[in-house]
């Protein structure tokens, strides 16, 4: 088993368009099916991951999807409301102050405030308990893409460097402690066998480590396994259309092999998920990728 599946907070990120939400949904589904009470957290994402599972898009309130799987879409305004009510505990005061248009306009200019309250909500869920045990065995985060992910996950460290002692500094301290604890938090970077996603994945992996987060796996989406040899192409010389298809497959397999080698420089397991030749991603596709992902991460061991 890779280290990722041993963690309670599993953060999935990558370049936009690489299938990050699909991988998040597949991972959360397989964790839940393995018997772990799992929360799938989307970060202001409009419920893409839960929709891929065939459920209504996630909202700001916890929703039970199926079996051991729940979901929530963490949004700035609702996260701010929850945070403030946890601190002052009076709904009337919250409405009078924080729903005042002037105050709300002012809050928009406070650097990193949306990221702070959204990350705080996710980590609060991680710390939820019931009868003296954690409420969630696993929290899977469909995190923002690359640059936004580094900003999002780096907020506590930035606040600790810049804030004077006080409430916000105390909040940043416990959030940072949970994020950088390799026994608690792990990250997975999703990539594709294409030049720009590979380059961005390498930069993202280095960026996560610079924030002192544990990088546990790279997930190579839309991978192509080798199927044809040179002799096979030669045998198809008289069938140009079939030979062209076979040659295209060989090229895709070569790109996959190159991607695995380059991403391997991050020195973590590279889990290849097969390219699915279908019109669009649906529940069956997510389940197929989930089985391959869990197996590649050692979940069946």
N, C-alpha and C positions, 0 to 999 in steps of 0.2 A: 504494500500500500504506500502511495506517495504521502508526503506529509500533509498535503492539502486536505485530505479526507479526515484527518485527525483533528482539524481545527473546528472551532464553533462559529467563527466569523469567516466566511469565504467570499472574498471580493473578486468579482469578474470584471475585467476591463479590456480595452483594446481600441484600435482605430475604428472610427465610425464605418458601418457597413460590412464588418467582418463576421457578423453573426453573434455578437456579444449577448444580446437578449435571448437568442435561441439557446446558446450554451448555458446561460443562467437558468432558464426554464428547465432544460434537460437535467442539469445538475441538481436543482432543487427537487424535481420529481423523483429522481433516483434515490436521493437521500431519504425522502419521505417513504418511498417504497421499501427501503432497507430497514424501516422501523424508527427512524429518527424524526422527532417532532420538528418540522422545518418551517421557517418563515422566509418567503421570497420577497425581498425588499427591492422595489424599483425606485430610482431616484428621479423624481419629476419626469417620468418617462411616458405617462399616458397609458400605462397598462399593456405595453407591447408584449412583455414576457407572459403574462397570464393569458392574454388573448391567444398566444401560440399554443397554449395548453387546452384551448377550447372552452375557456371560462370567460365570463364578462371581464372587461379590463379592470385592473386593480384600482381602488379608490384610496382616499386618505385614512379610512378606517380599516382595522383588521378584518379580513374576510376569510372564512374557511372555504377552501377549494375542494379538497377531497382527502380522505384518509388522514395522514399525518401532515398534510400540506396546507399552509395558510399564506396569505399575501397581503401586501400593503404598498401603496405608492406614496413615497415620502415627498411632500411638496412644501415649499418655503412657508406659505401663509399658515397652513394647518400646523406645521411643525413649530412655528413661532407661537401660535396660540397654546399648544400643549406645553411648550417650554415655560411660557410666562405663567400659565395656570399652575404648573408644578411649583413655581417659586412663590407666587403671591396667593394662590388658592381662592381667589375671589373673582367669580365670573363678571360681576358688576364692575369691578375695578378694571378688569381687562377690556371690557367693552368701552368704558368711559375714556380710557387712555389710549389703548393700542388700536382701536377702531376709529379713532379720531383721524380725519383725513390729513391734518397737518402733521401729526405724529407719524403716520404711515409714510408720508412723503419724506420726512426726515430719516426714518429708519432705512430707506432705500439707499442712502448715501453712506451708511456705516459699512466699511470694508469687511467682506467675508461673513457678514451676519447670516445671509441665507444658507451658506455652506455650513456654518457653525451649528445652526439649529437643526438642519437636516441630518448632519452627521451625529449630532447629539441624540436625535430621536432614534436613529438606528442602533446606536450603542446603548441607549436606554432599554430598547427591546432585548438586546443581548444580555442585559443585566436583570431582566425581569425574572422573578422567582415565584414558585408556588410550592407551598409545603416544604420550604427549606431546600428546594432543588431548582436548578434553572428551568424556566418555563420552556425555553427553546434549546433543543439539542444542536441545531444548526441554523444559522442565519446566512442566507445567500444574498449577496448584494449585486444587483445589476447596476454597476457603477457608471458614471459618465465616461465619455471617451477620452483617451489619452491625456491631452493637456488639461482638460477640465477635471479629469480624475486626479491628476497630481495636485492640482489646486485644492480640490475637495478634500483629499486625504491628508494634505499638508497643512490644513488650517490649524489644527491644534499646535503644531510645532511653531508656526508663525506667531500665533497668539502668545505662546509662552515666551518667545523672544522679545515681543514688543509691548506686552501689557504689564502695568504695575500690579502688585498684589491686589486681589479682590475677587469678586464673584466670577467674572469671566475667566480670569486666570485659573481659578480653581476648577472650573468646568473644562478648560483646555487641558489641564494636567491629567485628570482622570481619563479623558478621551484619548489623549496621547499615550497614556500607559497601556490601555487596552489595545490600541492599534499596533504598537511596536512589540507587544508580547508575542513571540513566535509560537507559544503554546496556545494562544487564543486566536490570532488572526493570520490568515494566509491569503495569498493573491494568486490569481491565474490570469495570464495575458492571452487573449484570443487573436489569432493572426490568420492570414491567407497565404497560399503559395504564389504571391505576387510581390514585386519589388517594393512598392511603397508601404504596404502593410508589414513586410519583414523589417524594413528600416525603422518604421515607427515602433514596432514591437521591441526591437533591440534598445531603442532610446527609452521606451516606457519601462522596460525591465530595469535599466540602470537608474531611472528616476525613482522607481519604487524603492530600490535599495538605498538610494540617497536619502530617502525619508525614513530609513531604518525599518521598512516593512519587509516581511518575509515573502520572497517570490518562490512559489512552490511548483508551478507548472506552466508550460506554454501549450495552448490548445490550437493545433493547426487545423482549421476548418477547410472543408472542400478539398481534402487530400485525394490523390489518385494513386492507387496501387499499381505497380507494373504488371502488365498482362501479356505484352507482345515482345518478342525478340527480333533481332535483325533477320533471322531466317524466316520468321512469319511475314515480315514485310516483303521479303523477296518472293515468297510464295504467292503473294497477292499482286504481283506485278501486272498480271493480265486483267485485274479487276480494279481499275483506277479509283472508283468511288469507295470501295471497301478499304483499299490501301490508304486512301486519304484519311478515312475515319480512324484506322489503326495508327497511322502516323501522328494524328492529333492526340490520340490517347497516350502514345509514347512521349510526346512533348509535355503533356500534363504530368505524367509520372516523373519525368526528368525535373520539372519545376518543383514538384513535391519533394523529391530527394534533395535538391539543392536547398529548399526552405528548411528541411529538417536539419541539415548540416549547419546552416548559418544560425538558426535559432538555438541549436545546441550549444552555441558559444555562451549562452546565458547559464549553462551548467545546471539546468533543471530538466526533469523529464519533459519531452515533447510528445504530446498525445495527438495522434492524427485521427481526425474524424472523416469518414468517407464522403465524397461528393455524392449527393443524392440527385439522381436525374429525374426530377419531377417539376411540375409547373410552378409550385410555390410550397412554402413550408406549412405543414399542418400538424395535427396532433400525432399522427402516425410517424411522421418524419422526426419530430422531437423525441418520441419514444425510441426510435431507432438510434438516433445520435446519443441519447442518454445512456443506452446500453453500451455503446462503443466507448463513450466517455468514462463511464464507471469502471468498465473493464480495463481501460488504459490507465486509469488512476489507481488500479489495484483494489477496487471496491468489491470485486468478487473473490478476492483472496481470503 
